[in-house]
Amino acid sequence: MATFTDTARGGFRPGMLIYDTRYRSLTIQIAFLFLFMAGAAWLVDNTIDNLRALGKDFNYGFLSVRAGYDINQRFVAYTSDSTHGQAMLVGLLNTLFLAFISCVLATVIGVLAGVARLSRNWIVAKLMTIYVEAFRNVPLLLWIIVMMAIMTEAMPAPNAFRGEDATASMLLWDSVAVTNRGVYVPEPLFTRGLGDVDVGIFLVSLDLIAVLIVGTAGLYAHALIQRHAEAVQNATGVRPVTWWKSLAVLILPLLALLWALGFHLGYPELRGFNFQGGIYMRNSMIAMWVALSVYTGAFIAENVRAGILAVSRGQTEAAYALGLRPGLTTRLVVLPQALRVIIPPLISQYLNITKNTSLALAVGYMDLRSTLGGITLNQTGRELEAMTLMMLIYLVLSLMISAAMNVYNRSVRLKER
Amino acid sequence: MKKTLLLGSLVATGFGAGAATAATLDDVRAAGQVKCGVSTGLAGFSAPDANGEWQGFDVAVCRAVAAAVFGDPSKVQFVSTTGQTRFTALASGEVDVLARNTTWTFSRDADLKFTFVGVNYYDGQGFMVKKSLGVSSARELDGATVCIQTGTTTELNLADYFRVNNMSYEPVPIETNAEALQQYLAGACDVYTTDASGLAASRATFADPENHTILPEIISKEPLGPLVRHGDDEWADIVRWSLNAMIAAEEYGITSANVEELAKGTANPEINRLLGTEGNLGAMLRLDAPWAKNIVTMVGNYGEVFNSTIGEATPIGLARGLNAQWTQGGLLYAPPFR
């Protein structure tokens, strides 16, 4: 009390900025902010000065200039006559595609390995421990290069499939060719297809849209059947048999649609230097996909294991006491609770995958880093522009993934009422 | 008040650090060595030998500059760069001169803000295939898988060539020469394309060079030469005239064997000026008078370097061709030393 009146009478003195705990933290924060801003200003000023000294300007005009190089894997129309901006888009889509398939496969691998590591079977548990420790503790770049080396060195060249005395043959009734340039698998073709529709930057296959619509409708019908069964079970205590109904609404309309469109498979065949036809999955893509998935899968496995262990043993025992079998216990009791622990670290694993796709340059996968940050940067010499643009794109991408995953996280979070 | 002072001094430091750097020659002298950007290993042009010493045709340019500046060709720090990193390395000052079979193009000169000081090898892009493929012309390569080094002019020439000839191809972009060769040898690509000199150099390192053939088509002009940053003409002059000294020395018949003899004075004033016994050409470059003599003594003239690194007596086995002196029907033509 005495001190309070004392300071009040003394008024404010500059020394109090340091010696008075009420102001000290504020002082430190302001001083730090100024230092930080000065540092940033110094960096920016230095950059501008150096650019001026080199006689370079800062503009993004190069994005509308003819690129002049070819890109092997492209989801949108692109030729060497297209612009650097279009090359960037091709690279971005390749990045997104790789990130997406890697996230899916990594999640599958991670969940399986995480559950298996908790298995009571000693061999399975130990094998998973070895997998997790081996993949988690070796740099990703090495795994990527190892996968690429396996693909190029251990697989036969397309030439080996040729002639009477071929040393290699195609798998699965001559439908899949595994070569050291990539894997060729059959592609879906439609003799009475609906064609494509141009949405400005790329073509969308109407066949694909039709299949998706019918598939979604089937899933919705399946959900309705389930809900009805639920209601019947609640009312009568007996769950009606639904599997054949579900199967029918899921499969039959799709089959009918595929028949109507004249669905058939286009098989790859050896013509000229390479296999032609079919879907060509390049070595670089497979190496990146597998390496990213198994590497990040090891981290996700640990997240999953942590999530499951976080659900107390009492929950499982209570479920057993209610008469639930182990499979149902895991699905209905353990996993929903474990998800709350698993999702947040899973978000950062997805972000890691997305950012780690930029290692694709090592095996020549034409992602954003290889197009915009690689060839375009090199041919135009716009290091600063290309790098800042690339950083911005990765930032936006990561924030979007993060936002989407947070929405999902909120939906599985414990709801307190 | 004090805070303003602090801020002011910080900003001043910023301006100070941002100001243009001193002349490259002074920096080089202060560092005691020339920082020279070379490839990550291309036999004959720039590759470390068994003792870890960088050797080769491009390396000789770096050594010539070091001989001119320091009178000691060993005062070079070699920095290996990929096709991707080379320009950034030069622009950022990581290296003082880039001697890395780099093609002189308009946009690299004008837009990337570099100065090409000359051409030390007139080259063109070619294709290498395995003989077992049975291909004898690049026109037969429709549908082939082609390994290319990314970030080079070859990738643009390739796109243009296949486009003009209405052929399709599958590009496999690869970062370094070594990785590209590994892919090519494993059969992951049918064709490897780069400058014809690079193809010959690479083929020489194969276990079975006789099973690989370089197709006759040369699809581009690739004048390869050393380059420096824009804006320091004095340093550019030193590198330019070091290269010219090697070329002129061959033209005038000055070799590492007879240079001591000729340096005592000859009847030819051009040779006297070049070797520093007459006039003060060295001083004009802020170098010692015997700068060019040092180059010829310690590194050799253009022909000697060519023959010992990539010439027909070496495994790489390149003929002089376009790279003969203008008096021999080639394109090498050093401006007069006067």
Chai-1 contact restraints between the chains, C-beta under 6 A:
chainA,res_idxA,chainB,res_idxB,connection_type,confidence,min_distance_angstrom,max_distance_angstrom,comment,restraint_id
A,A38,B,L10,contact,1.0,0.0,6.0,A-B,restraint_1
A,W42,B,G14,contact,1.0,0.0,6.0,A-B,restraint_2
A,D45,B,G14,contact,1.0,0.0,6.0,A-B,restraint_3
A,D45,B,G18,contact,1.0,0.0,6.0,A-B,restraint_4
A,N46,B,A17,contact,1.0,0.0,6.0,A-B,restraint_5
A,N46,B,G18,contact,1.0,0.0,6.0,A-B,restraint_6
A,D49,B,G18,contact,1.0,0.0,6.0,A-B,restraint_7
A,A53,B,A20,contact,1.0,0.0,6.0,A-B,restraint_8
A,L54,B,K113,contact,1.0,0.0,6.0,A-B,restraint_9
A,G55,B,K113,contact,1.0,0.0,6.0,A-B,restraint_10
A,G55,B,H230,contact,1.0,0.0,6.0,A-B,restraint_11
A,K56,B,K113,contact,1.0,0.0,6.0,A-B,restraint_12
A,G68,B,L156,contact,1.0,0.0,6.0,A-B,restraint_13
A,G68,B,A159,contact,1.0,0.0,6.0,A-B,restraint_14
A,Y69,B,E155,contact,1.0,0.0,6.0,A-B,restraint_15
A,Y69,B,L156,contact,1.0,0.0,6.0,A-B,restraint_16
A,Y69,B,A159,contact,1.0,0.0,6.0,A-B,restraint_17
A,D70,B,A159,contact,1.0,0.0,6.0,A-B,restraint_18
A,D70,B,P171,contact,1.0,0.0,6.0,A-B,restraint_19
A,N72,B,E170,contact,1.0,0.0,6.0,A-B,restraint_20
A,N72,B,P171,contact,1.0,0.0,6.0,A-B,restraint_21
A,S80,B,A159,contact,1.0,0.0,6.0,A-B,restraint_22
A,T152,B,A186,contact,1.0,0.0,6.0,A-B,restraint_23
A,T152,B,A188,contact,1.0,0.0,6.0,A-B,restraint_24
A,E153,B,A186,contact,1.0,0.0,6.0,A-B,restraint_25
A,A157,B,G187,contact,1.0,0.0,6.0,A-B,restraint_26
A,N180,B,A186,contact,1.0,0.0,6.0,A-B,restraint_27
A,N180,B,G187,contact,1.0,0.0,6.0,A-B,restraint_28
A,N180,B,A188,contact,1.0,0.0,6.0,A-B,restraint_29
A,R181,B,T145,contact,1.0,0.0,6.0,A-B,restraint_30
A,R181,B,A188,contact,1.0,0.0,6.0,A-B,restraint_31
A,G272,B,G143,contact,1.0,0.0,6.0,A-B,restraint_32
A,F273,B,G143,contact,1.0,0.0,6.0,A-B,restraint_33
A,F273,B,A144,contact,1.0,0.0,6.0,A-B,restraint_34
A,F273,B,D190,contact,1.0,0.0,6.0,A-B,restraint_35
A,G364,B,V172,contact,1.0,0.0,6.0,A-B,restraint_36
A,G364,B,P173,contact,1.0,0.0,6.0,A-B,restraint_37
A,G364,B,I174,contact,1.0,0.0,6.0,A-B,restraint_38
A,I375,B,T150,contact,1.0,0.0,6.0,A-B,restraint_39
A,N378,B,Q84,contact,1.0,0.0,6.0,A-B,restraint_40
A,N378,B,G151,contact,1.0,0.0,6.0,A-B,restraint_41
A,G381,B,F87,contact,1.0,0.0,6.0,A-B,restraint_42
A,G381,B,L112,contact,1.0,0.0,6.0,A-B,restraint_43
A,E383,B,T88,contact,1.0,0.0,6.0,A-B,restraint_44
